[in-house]
Amino acid sequence: MFPQSSDQALLAETTKKFLEAECPLPKIRELADSTAGFEPEFWRDGAELGWTSLVVPKEAGGGSVSEGGVRDLALVAYQFGLHAAPGPLSGTNVVAAALGRWGTEEQQIGPLGALLRGEAVSAWALAEPAPHGGFGQVGLRATETPHGFRLDGAKTPVDGGAEASHVLVVARHVSGLSQFLLSLPCPGLTIVPLEGLDLTRRFARLEFDGVQLAASSLVGAAGAAAPDVEWLTDLAVTVQLGEMCGAMQWAFDTTVQWAMNRYSFGRPLASYQEIKHRFADMKMWLEASFAITAQAAAAIDSGAPNRSELVSAGKFFIGRYGVELLQDCVQLHGGIGVTFDHDLHLFLRRVVCDAALVGTPSEHAARLTDILEEREAGR
């Protein structure tokens, strides 16, 4: 588990008890057939616990329980992973963080206020289909018009894109990257629901065909959003890391307990040396995952120059070993581990899904390589 102050421990414990009461695993299975994958009342109650305000500056209406809002959010994300909980935790916090830092007064009073109160949810549209499907590539065009901007292109997959009231879109302006806040539905925008691996998450493809936006939809300065997008990317990945750590912890604890209680040839399965070695490996991966996630979150909070380096190192490590740990747990359960009735697949789905979004482990390894090469060249 991550290092915590007394206030952070209270936040984590409160979130844990709330999720245990409101989202037991049977409820998660029921939500798989719902339209949004979560209940609006659940999200509003979560907002009252502080889930949506942790990375929003105080002057914009936010606030965290410590001096490190990203670390606080990582603790909440850990509990989400530990309970396979539903809800737009990442998308709403990324958009709220953007509006709280670079949004206009109108955007902060209206859309941001609704997000903080849990009355609305939002999505961040960064990823695109080929030929701009690589991590960080943006091909969606933002063209200036006499009345504002026009957007043309596509975004996919967008987590929560069909359920969001607002979507923050990253587009390429003639002078660089820009971000725009759209209210949904929007003329010229087609939303195509997609099938997803995680039972409680909903993904969509957003197709922009001459979407007309007022100049007031711009978040930040036109063409100057590249550093903002990079910061938001690191924030989104860190939320993923916290979730994956939680899912890994549940799978590890459940599998150890299973191996203690499951007898084979008259002795507990956990007593065999090979099984002990596998558990030792998994425990090492788990503790290392906690450490890198805590360091990445702290680096974002402090504005450390090696922030992106730590975030990408975390995504590379946890994206690889988190999936391997869950797969090992499935194998150690034997035949029951691959059934739909067992809950393991709920957590495996969460980890596999998070590992593939906002940059794959291989793409983050490449990003990390670029960072280190640039540093070496600048020596």
C-alpha positions as CSV (number, residue, x, y, z in Angstrom):
1,M,0.0,0.0,0.0
2,F,1.1,3.6,-0.6
3,P,2.6,5.8,2.2
4,Q,-0.3,7.8,3.8
5,S,-0.8,10.6,6.2
6,S,-3.6,10.3,8.8
7,D,-5.9,12.4,6.5
8,Q,-5.1,10.3,3.5
9,A,-5.7,7.1,5.5
10,L,-9.1,8.5,6.4
11,L,-9.9,9.3,2.7
12,A,-8.8,5.8,1.7
13,E,-10.8,4.1,4.5
14,T,-13.9,6.2,3.8
15,T,-13.7,5.3,0.1
16,K,-13.2,1.7,0.9
17,K,-16.2,1.4,3.1
18,F,-18.4,3.3,0.7
19,L,-17.4,1.0,-2.2
20,E,-17.9,-2.1,-0.1
21,A,-21.4,-0.9,0.7
22,E,-22.4,0.4,-2.7
23,C,-20.5,-1.7,-5.1
24,P,-20.1,-5.3,-4.0
25,L,-19.1,-7.6,-6.7
26,P,-22.6,-9.0,-7.4
27,K,-23.6,-5.3,-8.1
28,I,-20.7,-4.9,-10.5
29,R,-22.0,-7.9,-12.5
30,E,-25.5,-6.3,-12.6
31,L,-24.1,-3.0,-13.9
32,A,-22.5,-4.8,-16.8
33,D,-25.9,-4.8,-18.5
34,S,-26.7,-1.1,-17.7
35,T,-26.3,1.7,-20.2
36,A,-23.7,3.8,-18.4
37,G,-22.0,1.1,-16.3
38,F,-22.6,3.1,-13.1
39,E,-25.5,4.8,-11.2
40,P,-25.8,8.6,-11.1
41,E,-26.6,8.6,-7.4
42,F,-23.4,6.6,-6.7
43,W,-21.3,9.2,-8.5
44,R,-22.9,12.1,-6.8
45,D,-22.3,10.5,-3.4
46,G,-18.7,9.9,-4.4
47,A,-18.3,13.6,-5.4
48,E,-19.4,14.5,-1.9
49,L,-16.5,12.3,-0.6
50,G,-14.1,14.4,-2.7
51,W,-13.5,12.1,-5.6
52,T,-13.8,14.9,-8.2
53,S,-12.1,17.8,-6.5
54,L,-8.7,16.4,-5.4
55,V,-6.6,17.7,-8.4
56,V,-8.5,20.9,-8.9
57,P,-6.9,24.1,-7.4
58,K,-8.6,25.6,-4.4
59,E,-9.2,28.9,-6.2
60,A,-11.3,27.0,-8.7
61,G,-13.4,25.3,-6.1
62,G,-11.3,22.1,-5.6
63,G,-9.2,20.9,-2.7
64,S,-7.5,17.8,-1.5
65,V,-7.0,16.3,2.0
66,S,-3.2,16.8,1.8
67,E,-0.7,18.9,0.0
68,G,-0.6,16.2,-2.7
69,G,-3.8,16.0,-4.7
70,V,-2.5,13.5,-7.2
71,R,-1.3,11.2,-4.4
72,D,-4.8,11.5,-2.8
73,L,-6.4,10.6,-6.2
74,A,-4.0,7.7,-6.5
75,L,-5.3,6.4,-3.2
76,V,-8.9,6.6,-4.4
77,A,-7.9,4.9,-7.7
78,Y,-6.3,2.1,-5.7
79,Q,-9.6,1.5,-3.9
80,F,-11.4,1.6,-7.3
81,G,-9.1,-1.1,-8.5
82,L,-9.4,-3.1,-5.3
83,H,-13.2,-3.2,-5.7
84,A,-13.4,-3.3,-9.5
85,A,-15.6,-0.2,-9.0
86,P,-17.4,1.6,-11.8
87,G,-17.5,5.3,-12.6
88,P,-15.6,7.9,-14.8
89,L,-12.9,8.5,-12.2
90,S,-10.1,9.2,-14.7
91,G,-12.0,11.1,-17.4
92,T,-13.8,13.4,-15.0
93,N,-10.7,14.2,-12.9
94,V,-8.6,14.9,-16.0
95,V,-11.1,17.3,-17.4
96,A,-11.7,18.9,-14.0
97,A,-8.0,19.4,-13.6
98,A,-7.7,21.0,-17.0
99,L,-10.7,23.4,-16.4
100,G,-9.4,24.2,-12.9
101,R,-6.0,25.3,-14.3
102,W,-6.6,26.7,-17.7
103,G,-10.4,27.1,-18.1
104,T,-12.2,30.4,-18.4
105,E,-14.3,31.8,-15.5
106,E,-17.4,30.7,-17.4
107,Q,-16.1,27.2,-17.9
108,Q,-15.2,27.0,-14.2
109,I,-18.5,28.3,-12.9
110,G,-20.6,26.1,-15.3
111,P,-19.1,22.7,-16.4
112,L,-16.4,22.5,-13.7
113,G,-18.9,23.3,-11.0
114,A,-21.2,20.5,-12.3
115,L,-18.3,18.0,-12.3
116,L,-17.3,18.9,-8.7
117,R,-20.8,18.4,-7.5
118,G,-21.1,15.1,-9.3
119,E,-24.1,16.3,-11.3
120,A,-22.2,15.7,-14.6
121,V,-19.4,13.5,-15.9
122,S,-16.9,14.2,-18.6
123,A,-14.4,12.4,-20.9
124,W,-11.0,13.3,-22.3
125,A,-10.6,12.6,-26.0
126,L,-6.9,12.1,-26.8
127,A,-6.4,8.8,-28.6
128,E,-7.2,8.5,-32.4
129,P,-7.5,5.8,-35.0
130,A,-4.9,5.1,-37.6
131,P,-3.0,6.7,-39.2
132,H,-2.6,8.7,-36.0
133,G,-3.1,5.8,-33.6
134,G,0.3,6.0,-31.9
135,F,0.7,7.3,-28.4
136,G,0.6,11.1,-28.3
137,Q,-0.2,11.4,-32.0
138,V,-2.9,14.0,-32.8
139,G,-4.4,14.4,-36.3
140,L,-7.8,15.9,-35.6
141,R,-7.8,19.3,-37.2
142,A,-8.9,22.5,-35.6
143,T,-9.4,25.3,-38.1
144,E,-10.2,28.9,-37.2
145,T,-13.4,30.3,-38.6
146,P,-14.9,33.8,-38.3
147,H,-16.9,32.7,-35.3
148,G,-14.5,30.3,-33.6
149,F,-13.2,26.9,-34.7
150,R,-14.1,23.9,-36.8
151,L,-13.1,20.4,-35.9
152,D,-12.6,17.5,-38.4
153,G,-11.4,14.0,-37.6
154,A,-12.0,11.2,-35.2
155,K,-11.2,10.2,-31.6
156,T,-11.2,6.6,-30.4
157,P,-11.4,5.0,-27.9
158,V,-12.9,7.6,-25.7
159,D,-13.6,6.3,-22.2
160,G,-17.1,7.4,-21.2
161,G,-17.6,9.3,-24.5
162,A,-21.3,8.4,-24.9
163,E,-22.2,9.1,-21.3
164,A,-20.4,12.3,-20.7
165,S,-22.1,15.7,-20.6
166,H,-18.8,17.4,-21.7
167,V,-15.8,16.1,-23.6
168,L,-12.4,17.8,-23.7
169,V,-10.9,17.3,-27.1
170,V,-7.3,17.5,-28.1
171,A,-6.9,18.9,-31.6
172,R,-4.1,20.1,-33.9
173,H,-4.2,23.8,-34.6
174,V,-2.0,25.4,-37.3
175,S,0.2,26.7,-34.5
176,G,0.2,23.6,-32.3
177,L,-2.0,21.5,-30.0
178,S,-5.2,23.0,-28.6
179,Q,-7.9,21.7,-26.3
180,F,-11.6,22.4,-26.7
181,L,-14.5,21.8,-24.3
182,L,-17.7,20.4,-26.1
183,S,-21.1,20.1,-24.6
184,L,-22.9,16.9,-25.8
185,P,-24.8,16.4,-27.9
186,C,-23.2,18.6,-30.5
187,P,-24.2,19.2,-34.2
188,G,-21.7,17.5,-36.6
189,L,-20.5,15.0,-33.9
190,T,-21.4,11.4,-34.3
191,I,-20.9,9.1,-31.3
192,V,-20.5,5.4,-32.0
193,P,-20.6,3.1,-29.0
194,L,-17.8,0.5,-28.9
195,E,-17.5,-2.9,-27.2
196,G,-15.2,-2.9,-24.2
197,L,-13.3,-5.5,-22.2
198,D,-14.1,-4.0,-18.8
199,L,-17.7,-4.8,-17.9
200,T,-18.4,-1.4,-16.2
201,R,-16.7,0.9,-18.6
202,R,-18.2,2.3,-21.8
203,F,-16.1,3.4,-24.8
204,A,-17.0,5.3,-27.9
205,R,-15.7,6.6,-31.2
206,L,-16.3,10.3,-31.8
207,E,-16.5,11.4,-35.4
208,F,-16.1,15.1,-36.0
209,D,-17.5,16.3,-39.4
210,G,-17.3,20.1,-39.5
211,V,-18.2,20.6,-35.8
212,Q,-18.5,24.3,-35.3
213,L,-17.4,25.7,-31.9
214,A,-17.4,29.2,-30.4
215,A,-14.1,30.7,-29.5
216,S,-15.2,30.4,-25.8
217,S,-14.9,26.6,-26.1
218,L,-11.1,26.9,-26.2
219,V,-9.4,25.7,-23.0
220,G,-6.1,27.5,-22.6
221,A,-4.3,29.3,-25.5
222,A,-4.7,28.2,-29.1
223,G,-1.8,26.2,-30.3
224,A,0.0,26.2,-26.9
225,A,-1.5,23.2,-25.2
226,A,1.3,20.7,-25.7
227,P,2.7,21.0,-22.2
228,D,-0.8,20.9,-20.8
229,V,-1.6,17.7,-22.7
230,E,1.6,16.1,-21.5
231,W,0.7,17.0,-17.9
232,L,-2.8,15.6,-18.3
233,T,-1.4,12.5,-19.9
234,D,0.8,11.9,-16.9
235,L,-2.2,12.4,-14.6
236,A,-4.4,10.0,-16.5
237,V,-1.7,7.3,-16.5
238,T,-1.1,7.7,-12.7
239,V,-4.8,7.1,-12.1
240,Q,-4.4,3.9,-14.2
241,L,-1.4,2.9,-12.1
242,G,-3.4,3.3,-8.9
243,E,-6.3,1.2,-10.2
244,M,-4.0,-1.5,-11.5
245,C,-2.2,-1.7,-8.1
246,G,-5.6,-2.2,-6.4
247,A,-6.7,-4.9,-8.8
248,M,-3.4,-6.7,-8.4
249,Q,-3.7,-6.6,-4.6
250,W,-7.2,-8.1,-4.7
251,A,-6.0,-10.9,-7.1
252,F,-2.9,-11.6,-5.0
253,D,-4.7,-11.8,-1.7
254,T,-7.5,-13.9,-3.1
255,T,-5.1,-16.3,-4.7
256,V,-3.0,-16.7,-1.6
257,Q,-6.1,-17.5,0.4
258,W,-7.2,-20.0,-2.2
259,A,-3.9,-21.7,-2.2
260,M,-3.9,-21.9,1.6
261,N,-7.3,-23.6,1.6
262,R,-7.0,-25.7,-1.5
263,Y,-5.5,-29.2,-0.7
264,S,-3.7,-31.3,-3.3
265,F,-2.4,-34.8,-2.4
266,G,-3.2,-34.1,1.3
267,R,-1.4,-30.8,1.7
268,P,-2.2,-27.1,1.0
269,L,-1.4,-26.0,-2.5
270,A,0.5,-23.1,-1.0
271,S,3.0,-25.5,0.7
272,Y,4.6,-26.5,-2.6
273,Q,7.9,-24.9,-3.4
274,E,7.0,-23.9,-6.9
275,I,3.9,-22.1,-5.8
276,K,5.8,-20.3,-3.0
277,H,8.3,-19.1,-5.7
278,R,5.5,-17.8,-7.9
279,F,3.9,-16.0,-4.9
280,A,7.3,-14.5,-4.1
281,D,7.6,-13.1,-7.6
282,M,4.1,-11.7,-7.5
283,K,4.7,-10.0,-4.1
284,M,7.9,-8.4,-5.5
285,W,6.0,-7.1,-8.5
286,L,3.2,-5.8,-6.3
287,E,5.5,-3.9,-3.9
288,A,7.5,-2.5,-6.8
289,S,4.3,-1.3,-8.4
290,F,3.3,0.5,-5.2
291,A,6.7,2.2,-5.1
292,I,6.7,3.5,-8.7
293,T,3.1,4.6,-8.5
294,A,3.8,6.6,-5.3
295,Q,6.9,8.2,-6.8
296,A,5.0,9.1,-10.0
297,A,2.2,10.7,-8.1
298,A,4.6,12.6,-5.9
299,A,6.5,13.8,-8.9
300,I,3.4,15.3,-10.5
301,D,2.4,17.0,-7.2
302,S,5.8,18.5,-6.8
303,G,6.4,19.4,-10.4
304,A,9.6,17.3,-10.5
305,P,11.6,17.5,-13.8
306,N,11.6,13.7,-14.0
307,R,7.8,13.5,-13.7
308,S,7.2,12.0,-17.2
309,E,10.1,9.6,-16.8
310,L,8.7,8.1,-13.6
311,V,5.1,7.9,-15.0
312,S,6.3,6.1,-18.1
313,A,8.5,3.8,-16.1
314,G,5.5,3.0,-14.0
315,K,3.3,2.3,-17.0
316,F,5.9,0.1,-18.6
317,F,6.5,-1.9,-15.4
318,I,2.9,-2.3,-14.1
319,G,1.5,-2.6,-17.6
320,R,3.7,-5.7,-18.1
321,Y,3.8,-7.3,-14.6
322,G,0.3,-6.4,-13.6
323,V,-1.1,-8.4,-16.5
324,E,1.3,-11.2,-15.8
325,L,0.3,-11.3,-12.1
326,L,-3.4,-11.5,-12.9
327,Q,-2.7,-14.2,-15.4
328,D,-0.7,-16.2,-12.9
329,C,-3.5,-15.9,-10.4
330,V,-6.0,-17.3,-13.0
331,Q,-3.7,-20.2,-13.6
332,L,-3.2,-20.9,-9.9
333,H,-6.9,-21.2,-9.5
334,G,-7.0,-24.0,-12.0
335,G,-10.2,-24.5,-14.0
336,I,-12.4,-22.4,-11.8
337,G,-10.2,-19.4,-12.6
338,V,-11.3,-19.2,-16.2
339,T,-15.0,-19.4,-15.5
340,F,-17.3,-16.4,-15.7
341,D,-18.7,-17.2,-12.3
342,H,-15.4,-16.5,-10.5
343,D,-14.7,-12.9,-9.9
344,L,-11.0,-12.9,-11.0
345,H,-11.9,-11.9,-14.6
346,L,-13.4,-8.7,-13.3
347,F,-10.0,-7.6,-12.1
348,L,-8.1,-9.1,-15.0
349,R,-10.3,-7.0,-17.4
350,R,-9.6,-3.8,-15.5
351,V,-5.8,-4.4,-15.6
352,V,-5.7,-5.4,-19.2
353,C,-7.9,-2.5,-20.2
354,D,-5.8,0.0,-18.3
355,A,-2.6,-1.4,-19.7
356,A,-3.8,-0.7,-23.3
357,L,-5.1,2.8,-22.8
358,V,-3.2,6.2,-22.8
359,G,-0.1,4.4,-24.2
360,T,0.8,0.8,-24.1
361,P,3.7,-0.5,-22.0
362,S,5.8,-0.6,-25.2
363,E,4.9,2.9,-26.1
364,H,5.8,4.2,-22.7
365,A,9.1,2.3,-22.9
366,A,9.8,4.2,-26.2
367,R,8.8,7.5,-24.5
368,L,11.2,6.7,-21.6
369,T,14.0,6.0,-24.1
370,D,13.4,9.3,-25.8
371,I,13.5,11.1,-22.5
372,L,16.8,9.5,-21.5
373,E,18.4,10.0,-24.9
374,E,17.5,13.7,-24.8
375,R,19.0,14.0,-21.3
376,E,22.2,12.3,-22.5
377,A,22.4,14.5,-25.5
378,G,22.0,17.6,-23.4
379,R,24.8,16.7,-21.0
